[in-house]
């Protein structure tokens, strides 16, 4: 999304890309994504200074982000009404960061998971996350369903999480690039979350998860 002018153009592009994917490639599993006027471009200094970084897209303000959510929802409703492909949404935009066990990374993953769930998509996880990130995203999705979070609720919920906990959270670096320069550093970010020998989450991850769950429960999500 975001390659075709203003909101209306971006909505058309969001629908057309899925139609084209079926017509050309017969893709039954399709990236749904979201509608945004401008995709993240961390290599552009003018973009970095003019827009607030919010994870998946850049929005000038909360009203801009809210409109993006509603436009995304409308595009996905149109697609589901007229075709039978499987739509996938990102479940973990925070996977780029090196500190995978941080509370901020868990909350960033939660934002993506909640958005994808409310939009009605199937979650998928990019950036090669540890097993704990995937499990956490599913837990948050289940909590959003149990709490009956609606698109209207999403505006306030996501906006508050971003304001209170993610204003300085940067996901512009592709963590996978460490594989070319320092593979052990890449793996350490996994080991901070998951003990691959004992096949269980680390104490560090569980402590961060406890803080994140408490915070999200205070916002109305039901994990129990």
C-alpha positions in Angstrom: 0.0 0.0 0.0 1.0 3.6 -0.3 2.4 3.6 -3.8 -0.6 5.2 -5.5 -1.2 8.8 -4.4 -3.6 9.8 -1.7 -6.0 7.6 0.3 -8.3 6.8 -2.6 -5.5 5.7 -4.8 -3.9 3.7 -2.0 -7.2 1.8 -1.5 -7.5 1.0 -5.2 -3.9 -0.2 -5.2 -4.6 -2.4 -2.2 -7.4 -4.1 -4.0 -5.7 -4.3 -7.4 -2.5 -5.9 -6.2 -4.4 -8.9 -4.8 -6.4 -9.3 -8.0 -3.2 -9.1 -10.0 -1.5 -11.6 -7.7 -4.3 -14.1 -8.5 -4.5 -13.4 -12.2 -0.7 -13.6 -12.8 0.6 -16.0 -10.2 -2.5 -17.8 -9.0 -1.5 -16.8 -5.4 -4.1 -18.2 -3.0 -2.1 -16.9 0.0 -1.9 -13.2 -0.3 -0.4 -10.3 1.6 -3.3 -8.1 2.7 -1.3 -5.4 4.6 -2.7 -2.0 5.3 -3.6 1.1 3.3 -1.1 3.9 3.9 -0.3 7.0 1.8 3.5 6.6 2.4 5.4 3.4 3.1 8.3 3.5 5.5 11.4 4.9 3.9 14.1 5.1 6.6 16.7 6.0 3.9 15.0 9.3 3.3 16.0 12.0 5.8 13.1 14.2 4.8 10.7 11.4 5.6 12.3 10.8 8.9 12.0 14.4 10.0 8.5 15.0 8.6 6.7 11.9 9.8 6.3 10.0 13.0 7.7 6.4 12.8 4.9 4.0 13.9 6.2 0.6 12.9 4.6 -0.5 9.6 3.8 2.9 8.1 4.5 6.5 8.7 1.6 8.8 9.7 1.7 12.5 10.4 -0.7 12.2 13.4 -3.2 9.9 15.1 -6.1 11.1 12.8 -4.0 10.1 9.8 -3.4 6.7 11.3 -7.1 6.3 12.2 -8.1 7.0 8.6 -5.5 4.5 7.4 -7.1 1.8 9.6 -10.6 2.5 8.2 -9.4 2.6 4.6 -7.6 -0.7 5.2 -10.7 -2.3 6.6 -12.9 -1.1 3.7 -10.4 -2.5 1.2 -10.3 -5.9 2.9 -14.1 -6.1 3.2 -14.3 -5.5 -0.6 -11.7 -8.3 -1.2 -13.4 -10.8 1.0 -16.8 -10.2 -0.5 -15.6 -11.1 -4.0 -12.8 -13.6 -3.8 -11.7 -16.7 -1.8 -8.0 -16.2 -1.2 -6.4 -16.3 2.2 -5.4 -12.9 3.4 -2.4 -12.5 5.7 -1.4 -9.6 8.0 1.9 -8.9 9.7 1.9 -10.1 13.3 5.2 -8.7 14.4 6.5 -5.5 13.1 9.0 -5.3 15.9 11.0 -8.2 14.6 13.6 -5.9 13.2 14.9 -4.8 16.6 17.9 -6.5 18.2 16.4 -6.6 21.7 13.7 -9.2 21.1 13.0 -9.7 24.8 12.2 -6.0 25.6 8.8 -4.9 26.7 8.7 -2.4 23.8 9.2 -5.2 21.3 6.4 -7.2 22.8 4.1 -4.2 22.7 5.0 -3.5 19.1 4.2 -7.1 18.2 0.9 -6.8 20.2 -0.1 -3.7 18.1 0.5 -5.6 14.8 -1.3 -8.7 16.2 -4.3 -6.7 17.4 -4.6 -4.7 14.1 -4.3 -7.9 12.0 -6.9 -9.7 14.1 -9.4 -6.8 14.0 -9.0 -6.6 10.2 -9.9 -10.2 10.0 -6.6 -11.4 8.6 -4.4 -14.5 9.2 -1.3 -13.6 11.1 2.2 -14.1 9.7 5.6 -13.2 11.2 8.5 -11.7 9.2 12.1 -10.9 10.2 12.8 -14.4 11.5 11.5 -14.0 15.1 12.2 -16.4 18.0 9.4 -18.9 18.9 8.3 -16.8 21.8 7.4 -13.8 19.5 5.0 -16.0 17.5 3.5 -17.5 20.6 3.1 -14.0 22.1 1.4 -12.7 19.0 -1.1 -15.5 19.1 -1.8 -14.9 22.7 -2.5 -11.2 22.0 -4.8 -12.1 19.1 -6.8 -14.5 21.3 -7.0 -11.7 23.9 -8.3 -9.3 21.3 -11.0 -11.7 20.2 -12.0 -12.5 23.8 -12.2 -8.8 24.5 -14.2 -8.2 21.3 -12.0 -5.3 20.2 -13.7 -3.5 17.3 -12.3 -1.2 14.7 -13.6 1.8 16.7 -11.8 0.5 19.8 -8.6 0.0 17.7 -8.1 3.7 17.1 -7.9 4.6 20.8 -6.1 1.4 21.9 -3.3 1.5 19.4 -2.9 5.3 19.7 -2.5 5.0 23.5 0.0 2.2 23.3 2.1 4.2 20.8 1.9 7.4 22.8 2.7 5.8 26.1 5.2 3.1 25.3 6.4 3.2 21.7 7.2 6.9 20.9 11.0 6.2 20.8 10.8 2.6 19.6 12.6 2.3 16.3 12.1 -0.7 13.9 13.9 0.8 10.9 16.9 -1.6 11.1 16.6 -5.0 9.4 18.0 -7.3 12.1 18.7 -10.0 9.5 21.6 -7.9 8.1 23.5 -9.1 11.2 23.8 -12.5 9.5 26.2 -11.0 7.1 28.4 -9.2 9.6 27.9 -10.8 13.1 25.7 -14.0 13.0 26.3 -14.6 16.7 24.7 -11.2 17.5 21.7 -12.2 15.5 21.4 -15.5 17.4 21.9 -13.7 20.8 18.7 -11.8 20.2 16.9 -15.2 20.0 18.7 -16.6 23.0 17.6 -13.6 25.1 14.0 -14.9 24.5 14.2 -18.6 24.2 16.4 -21.4 25.5 16.9 -23.6 22.6 18.6 -26.3 24.7 15.8 -26.6 27.3 13.1 -25.6 24.7 11.4 -23.0 26.8 11.2 -19.2 27.2 13.9 -17.4 29.2 13.3 -15.7 32.5 14.1 -12.4 30.8 11.3 -12.9 28.3 8.8 -14.1 30.8 9.5 -11.0 33.0 8.9 -8.7 30.0 5.8 -10.7 29.1 4.4 -10.2 32.6 4.9 -6.4 32.3 3.3 -6.3 28.9 0.3 -8.4 29.9 -0.3 -6.2 33.0 -0.2 -3.1 30.8 -2.5 -4.5 28.1 -4.9 -5.8 30.7 -5.1 -2.3 32.1 -6.2 -1.2 28.6 -9.0 -3.7 28.5 -7.5 -6.9 27.0 -8.5 -10.1 28.6 -5.7 -12.7 28.8 -7.1 -14.9 31.5 
